[in-house]
């Protein structure tokens, strides 16, 4: 007879999703000082996205994934325009501040038990 996996209660799924979203916010916060963890965070988001479907954490995962991709976009644009009178440095600075905002806002909203959007 095949062994069955225990079924998580809705409350356990919700808590597990919140814990994962919190972990990714922490990873994103660390990534403000070194970029490597940022990739780890988005890998967690994509790997566990199915597990959080239908929970509060689903909106936070979407928020975190979009934060990652838009920050990558602005990083590339910033570095591509550095030679234009330092415009790239301005873009990189604004992008960094935007990521700080996204991490803090998302984390606070999650702590308040509300969806990211």
C-alpha positions in Angstrom: 0.0 0.0 0.0 1.5 3.4 -1.0 2.4 5.8 1.8 0.3 8.9 1.8 1.6 12.4 2.7 -0.2 14.1 5.5 -2.7 16.7 4.3 -2.0 20.2 5.7 -4.9 22.1 7.3 -5.8 25.4 5.8 -4.3 27.1 8.9 -1.1 25.2 8.5 -0.9 26.1 4.8 -1.5 29.8 5.6 1.2 29.8 8.3 3.7 28.0 6.1 3.1 30.5 3.3 3.5 33.4 5.7 6.7 31.9 7.0 8.1 31.5 3.4 7.1 35.0 2.5 8.8 36.3 5.6 12.0 34.4 4.8 12.0 35.8 1.2 11.5 39.4 2.6 14.5 38.8 4.9 16.6 37.5 1.9 15.6 40.5 -0.1 16.6 42.8 2.7 20.0 41.1 2.9 20.2 41.5 -0.9 20.3 45.2 -0.6 23.9 44.8 0.4 24.9 41.9 -1.8 23.0 40.7 -4.8 23.5 36.9 -4.6 20.7 36.2 -2.1 18.2 38.0 -4.3 18.4 35.1 -6.7 17.9 32.6 -3.9 14.7 34.4 -2.8 13.2 34.4 -6.3 14.0 30.7 -6.7 12.1 30.0 -3.4 9.2 32.1 -4.8 9.0 30.1 -8.0 9.6 26.7 -6.4 6.9 27.2 -3.7 4.4 29.3 -5.6 2.1 26.3 -6.0 2.1 25.6 -2.3 0.8 29.1 -1.4 -1.9 29.3 -4.1 -5.1 30.5 -2.5 -3.4 31.8 0.6 -2.5 35.3 1.8 1.1 34.6 0.8 0.2 34.2 -2.8 0.0 38.0 -3.3 3.2 38.5 -1.4 5.0 36.0 -3.6 3.7 37.9 -6.7 5.0 41.2 -5.1 8.4 39.6 -4.4 8.8 38.2 -7.8 7.9 41.5 -9.4 10.3 43.3 -7.1 13.0 41.0 -8.3 12.3 41.3 -12.1 11.8 45.0 -12.1 14.9 45.6 -10.0 16.9 43.5 -12.5 15.4 45.5 -15.4 16.4 48.8 -13.7 19.8 47.5 -12.8 20.5 46.7 -16.5 19.2 50.0 -17.6 21.2 51.8 -15.0 24.5 50.1 -15.9 23.8 50.6 -19.6 23.4 54.4 -19.1 26.2 55.0 -16.6 28.3 56.6 -19.4 25.5 59.3 -20.1 26.6 62.0 -17.6 26.2 59.6 -14.7 22.5 59.1 -15.4 22.9 55.4 -14.8 24.0 56.1 -11.2 20.8 58.1 -10.6 18.8 55.2 -12.0 20.6 52.7 -9.9 20.1 54.8 -6.8 16.4 55.3 -7.4 16.1 51.6 -8.1 17.8 50.7 -4.8 15.5 53.0 -2.9 12.5 51.5 -4.7 13.6 47.9 -3.6 14.0 49.2 0.0 10.4 50.5 -0.2 9.0 47.3 -1.7 10.7 45.1 1.0 9.7 47.3 3.9 6.1 47.8 2.7 5.6 44.2 1.8 7.0 42.9 5.1 4.9 45.4 7.1 1.7 44.5 5.2 2.5 40.8 5.7 3.0 41.4 9.4 -0.4 43.1 9.5 -1.9 39.9 7.9 -3.0 41.7 4.7 -2.4 40.9 1.1 0.4 42.7 -0.7 -2.0 44.3 -3.2 
